[in-house]
């Protein structure tokens, strides 16, 4: 179990550095009005997760630590939106439409509401 935590740690650190790098690069080009850096990080994270899951499930199942490092660590550090997207897609694929809708509504609506409330109240 210690190895898994180490691989998540390394992947998460690399993902966080990649996320910061995207922000620095985009902001270096000019301060955009639209949150382009976040959008790019979310899209790239979903792309990496999709590729990692596809390749890992077909060719790399003998390397479980690579999966943990890339999918859990890197994508988690780069953007939790990729995990949110995967979990939502799984709910939809499994026919759990109520939980799919609830996950989207609560994750987006509740999180934005809580952030707004506490940011403005404290």
TIBA-556130 format. One record per residue (C-alpha): x, y, z; residue number from 1; residue in three letters. Coordinates in Angstrom, 1 decimal. Layout:
<recs>
east,north,up,n,res
X,Y,Z,NUM,ALA
...
</recs>
This chain:
<recs>
east,north,up,n,res
0.0,0.0,0.0,1,UNK
2.9,2.4,0.6,2,UNK
4.0,2.0,-3.0,3,UNK
0.6,3.1,-4.2,4,UNK
0.8,6.3,-2.1,5,UNK
4.3,7.0,-3.4,6,UNK
3.2,6.7,-7.0,7,UNK
0.1,8.9,-6.3,8,UNK
2.4,11.4,-4.6,9,UNK
4.8,11.5,-7.6,10,UNK
2.0,11.7,-10.2,11,UNK
0.1,14.3,-8.2,12,UNK
3.2,16.5,-7.9,13,UNK
3.8,16.2,-11.7,14,UNK
0.2,17.0,-12.4,15,UNK
0.2,20.0,-10.1,16,UNK
3.4,21.3,-11.8,17,UNK
1.8,20.7,-15.2,18,UNK
-1.4,22.7,-14.1,19,UNK
0.8,25.5,-12.8,20,UNK
2.8,25.5,-16.1,21,UNK
-0.3,25.8,-18.2,22,UNK
-1.5,28.8,-16.1,23,UNK
1.9,30.4,-16.3,24,UNK
2.1,29.9,-20.1,25,UNK
-1.4,31.2,-20.8,26,UNK
-1.0,34.2,-18.5,27,UNK
2.4,34.9,-20.1,28,UNK
0.6,35.3,-23.4,29,UNK
-1.7,37.9,-21.9,30,UNK
-4.3,37.9,-19.1,31,UNK
-7.4,36.4,-20.7,32,UNK
-10.9,37.3,-19.6,33,UNK
-12.1,33.7,-20.0,34,UNK
-10.4,31.1,-17.8,35,UNK
-8.6,29.6,-20.7,36,UNK
-5.8,28.0,-18.5,37,UNK
-8.4,26.1,-16.4,38,UNK
-10.3,25.0,-19.5,39,UNK
-7.1,23.7,-21.2,40,UNK
-6.0,21.9,-18.0,41,UNK
-9.4,20.2,-17.7,42,UNK
-9.4,19.2,-21.4,43,UNK
-5.9,17.9,-21.3,44,UNK
-6.4,16.1,-18.0,45,UNK
-9.5,14.3,-19.5,46,UNK
-7.5,13.5,-22.6,47,UNK
-4.6,12.1,-20.6,48,UNK
-7.0,10.1,-18.4,49,UNK
-8.9,8.7,-21.4,50,UNK
-5.6,7.7,-23.2,51,UNK
-4.2,6.2,-20.0,52,UNK
-7.3,4.2,-19.3,53,UNK
-7.5,3.0,-22.9,54,UNK
-3.9,2.1,-23.2,55,UNK
-3.6,0.7,-19.7,56,UNK
-6.6,-1.6,-20.0,57,UNK
-5.3,-3.0,-23.3,58,UNK
-1.5,-3.1,-22.9,59,UNK
-0.3,-2.2,-19.4,60,UNK
-2.3,-4.2,-16.9,61,UNK
0.9,-5.7,-15.6,62,UNK
1.9,-2.2,-14.4,63,UNK
-0.7,-1.2,-11.8,64,UNK
1.5,1.5,-10.4,65,UNK
1.6,3.3,-13.7,66,UNK
-2.2,3.4,-13.6,67,UNK
-2.2,4.8,-10.1,68,UNK
0.5,7.3,-10.9,69,UNK
-1.2,8.6,-14.1,70,UNK
-4.9,8.3,-13.5,71,UNK
-5.1,9.0,-9.8,72,UNK
-2.0,11.0,-9.2,73,UNK
-1.2,13.0,-12.4,74,UNK
-4.8,13.6,-13.5,75,UNK
-5.8,14.3,-9.9,76,UNK
-3.1,16.9,-9.5,77,UNK
-3.7,18.3,-13.0,78,UNK
-7.5,18.6,-12.6,79,UNK
-10.1,16.8,-10.5,80,UNK
-12.5,17.6,-13.4,81,UNK
-11.2,14.5,-15.2,82,UNK
-12.1,12.3,-12.2,83,UNK
-15.5,14.0,-12.0,84,UNK
-16.0,13.4,-15.7,85,UNK
-15.0,9.7,-15.4,86,UNK
-17.3,9.1,-12.5,87,UNK
-20.2,10.9,-14.1,88,UNK
-19.6,8.9,-17.3,89,UNK
-19.6,5.6,-15.4,90,UNK
-22.9,6.5,-13.7,91,UNK
-24.4,7.3,-17.1,92,UNK
-23.0,4.1,-18.7,93,UNK
-24.4,2.1,-15.8,94,UNK
-27.9,3.6,-16.3,95,UNK
-27.8,5.4,-12.9,96,UNK
-29.4,8.5,-14.5,97,UNK
-30.6,9.9,-11.2,98,UNK
-27.2,9.7,-9.6,99,UNK
-25.6,11.0,-12.8,100,UNK
-27.8,14.1,-12.7,101,UNK
-27.3,14.5,-8.9,102,UNK
-23.6,14.2,-9.2,103,UNK
-23.5,16.9,-11.9,104,UNK
-25.9,19.2,-10.1,105,UNK
-24.3,18.8,-6.6,106,UNK
-20.7,18.9,-7.8,107,UNK
-21.2,22.1,-9.8,108,UNK
-24.1,23.8,-8.2,109,UNK
-23.3,23.1,-4.5,110,UNK
-19.6,23.6,-4.9,111,UNK
-20.0,27.0,-6.6,112,UNK
-22.6,28.0,-4.0,113,UNK
-20.4,27.0,-1.1,114,UNK
-17.4,28.7,-2.6,115,UNK
-19.4,31.9,-3.2,116,UNK
-21.0,31.8,0.2,117,UNK
-17.8,31.3,2.3,118,UNK
-15.7,33.6,0.0,119,UNK
-18.2,36.4,0.6,120,UNK
-19.1,35.7,4.2,121,UNK
-15.7,35.3,5.8,122,UNK
</recs>
